């Protein structure tokens, strides 16, 4: 699908609103301190380190998420090669050095700047951010987006906040006007995650890339976030109940409003009023009035996934 077609499609479907100021929900590697202990340290952080050291040729054992002697030896070898104290402790300095190695291949500063109105298109399935200059493609950047169980919001939003952050959070943060939570475009201290479905819903960029985009956008810049052909249901039709939040809830609210059952805010938050509207819709269509959006309710609302 062409960029102009994508924008026209989104503008016809989605609405946007602003959010209050808040700090980015980013992970930080500055306090990491993994070392050989008894019993051994284990978990996702260890597994991630093993994967990156394996890719660089230092770790040659099975990826098991356990900080064992093999892992410590791989860390020592990495530290020796990079001029760090070879103590086998994976702390902040070792973490930063590992991140630097992944940033170096992309550390090219774009000297040319967009001259017209800037807008952004984020293609979630392609894990790509496209900078538009007066509607024309100016620059493309690889990004990481949300995991399938914590998807990146789909829709039309705006930049509501810009900040420079500390090294542990990535160098820049641009908040999006997602009404049901804190989401944004930001740098990362885990550059190896770029190109994957890895975040809690935010859009991660290489720090050198996000610093360029940060200079080109302003408060109010439009950000079009695109899913697949199923739009807000790109990652499936999940059961929705009171307390659910997301792009799928927002679309349910729009459908209920269009059918005359809901007149509350289109905010992607499944609150009491949304539940009451679902119950009324279910009763009117001979469905079980559970107040939850299930398979049959999706179907009656005309929401069916493409094969």
N, C-alpha and C positions, 0 to 999 in steps of 0.2 A: 504493500500500500504506500502511495506517495505521501510525502510530508504534508502537502497542502490538503490532500484528501483526509488525512488523519486529523488535522486541525479542524477542518470543517465538520467532521463527524463528531469530534469531542465537543465543540462549541454548541452543536445542536442538542447535545444530550446533558452536559454537566453544568453545575453551578458552582460558585466558589464563595468562601467567606473567610474572615480573619480570625486569628487566635491570639491569646494573651502571650506575653513574653515568657520564655522558659528556657532552661539550659538543655542542650542536646543529650539524648539518652545514649551516649556512646560508651564503648568499653575502653578501658585504660590499661596499658601495659607497663606504666611507670612503677607500679608497686609489685610487679611480678618478681618472685624469688623462689625458683625451683632448684632443688638440689637432692643429692642422694641421701635418703633417710631410711630408718627402719621403724615401723613399716614404711614402704615406699610411697611417695606421693603419686597419686593417679588422678586422671580426669581428662576433660576435653582440652585444657590448656597444654597438657603434656602431649596429648595426641597431635595437636596442631604443630607443636615444635618438632615432633618426630617427622611429620609429613614434610615440613619445610627443609629440615636437615637432610632428609632422604632425597628431595629434589635437587639439593646442592651437592649430593654425593658423600655426605658425612655419615649419615645413618644408614646402615645396611641390613638391619634386623627387621622383624615384623612390627607393624604399627599396632601397638597395644595400649597406648595411653598410660603406661607405667614408667615412672622416672627411675629406671634401673641402672645398673652399671654400664650397660651398653649405651644407654642414652647419655649418661654423664660423660662417657669416653668420647662420644660423638660431639658433645658440646665442647669438651676440652680441645679436640682437634680443630673445630671451627674457631675457637678463641685463639689458638696458636696461629692459625693462618691469617687471622684478622688483627693480630698485634694486641690482643687483650690478655689479661692475666688468665692463664689456663687453669682455673680452679674447678671447672665442671659445674659451676653455679650459674644457672640461667637467670640473671638479674636484669635490671634496667639497661645497663650498658650493652650487654649482649643482645638484648631485645632490639635496641635502637640500631645496632650494627646490622642485624638481620634485616630489619626494615629498610635500611639504606641500600642494601644490595638489590632489593626489589624495586626501589625508586629510581636508581641510577639509569636504567634503560629508557625511562620515560621523561627524564629531566631535561626537556627541551622547552625553552620559553618561547611562546608565540608572541612575536613582536607586532604583528598586524592586529588591528583592533576593529571590531564591527563599527560601522559608521551610522547605521540607522537604528530603528527600534529593535531591541533584543528580546527574544522570547526563547524558552527552552522546551524541548520535547524529550521525554524520557521513555524509551522503548524498553519495557520491563523484560519481555521475553528475549530480546536481543542483548540485554544488559548494556545499553548504549544511551548516552546523553548527547543530544544534537542541539547546538546553538544556532538559532536562526537570526539573521540580520535582515530586517524588513521582510520577513517571511521566507527568505532564501537560506539554504543551508550554508553556514559559515564554517563550522568546525564540529567534529565528532570526537567524543571521548568514551572510553570504556568505563563502566561502573559496576558496582555490586548492588544488588537489590534484595528485597526481603525473601526470607525462606518461604516455602509454600504454606507453612502453618502460621507465619507472621508476614503476610504479603505487603508489598508496597501499595499504598492507596492508589486507586485508579480514578482519574478525573482531571478537572481543570482547577488549578490552584494558583496562588500568587505567593511571592516572597514577602514575608511579613517582618523578618528580622535578619540582620547580618551582624556577625561577630567574628573576631579573631580569637582562637582558643589556644590553649597550651598544647605542647607537643604530644602529650598522651592522648588528646582527643582529636588529633588531626588539626591542621593549621587554620581551617576556616569552617564556619557554620552558617547556613542559610535556611531559616525556618520556613516551612510551607503552611498555608492557611487551611490545614486539615482540621475540621471542627471537632473530631472525636479523639484527638491525641496529639502528641508531640512528634512530628516527623520533619525531616529536613535533608538537605544536601550538604555533605560534609566530607572533610578529609579523613584519613584513617591511619592508624599506626600499625595496621595489618594489610599492607599493600598486596600481599599474596592473595587476598580475598577478592580483589577486583576481577570482574568477569564471571562472578558466581552468584548464586542465590544464597546469601549468607547472612544478611542483616536482620534486625528486628522490624524492618519496614522502611528504614531510612535509605537514602541513596549515597553510597560511599564512592569517593573518587580518590585517585592519587593526589597527594598534597600539592604537587606542582600544577596539576590540572585544576583543582578546585580554587587555587589562588588566582589563576587566570580568569575563570568564570566569575569569581567573586568580584573582580574589578569591572566586569562587563554588565552585571545585573544591578538593579536598584530595588528598593522597596516598591512593591507593586508589579514587578516583572511577572508576566504570566508563565506558568509551568504546566505543560500538558503531559500528563502521565498516562501512557497507553498500555493496555493489556493485549490480549489476543482478540479473536473475533467475538468472544463471549463477554468482552468488556469487564465489568466489575465481578463477573463470575468466572474469570479466566482460570482460577485455581479450583473450581468446583462449586457445586450447590451444597453448602454446608447448612445443617439445621441451625436456625436462628431463634434465640430466646431472649427474654428480657435481660438486659445487661450486655448483649452482643454489640459490637461496634465495628464499623468498616464501610467500605464502598458498597458492599452488597446490601447492607442495611439501608444505606442512602437510596439505592435503587428501589428497594421494597417500599420505602416511604413515598417515592415518586409515583410508583404504580398505584399504591393505595390512594394517594391524592387524586390521581387521574380518574380513578373509579368512584371518587366522591366519599371515601371512607376515612380520610385523614386530612386534617387541616393544620397540623403542627409544623414545627421547623423541620426542614430537610437537612438534618445534621449528622446522619449516620450513626445515631445513638438509639438503641432499641430500649426506649423507656416505657413508662406506664401508658402514655397516650398511643404509642405505636402498637403496643400489645392489645389495647382496647380496639384499635382500628383493625388489627388482624382478626380478632375474635368476631367483630361485626361482619367482616368480609367472609370469614369462614361460615358463619351462620347463613348468610345470604346465598351462599353457593353450596349448601348442603354438606359441608365438611365438618369434621370434628372440631368444635370451637376450643381448641387447646390454647390459643394465643401464641403458639409457636409456628414458625414457618417451616413446614415439612415438604416432602416431595409433592404431595397433592396440592398444597397451597401454592407452591412455585408454579405448578402446571396451570392452575386456574388464573394465576396472575400473568400467564403467557410467557413464562421464563423457562425455556428449554434450551439445553446446551447443543451446540453444533457437534455433529459427529466428526 
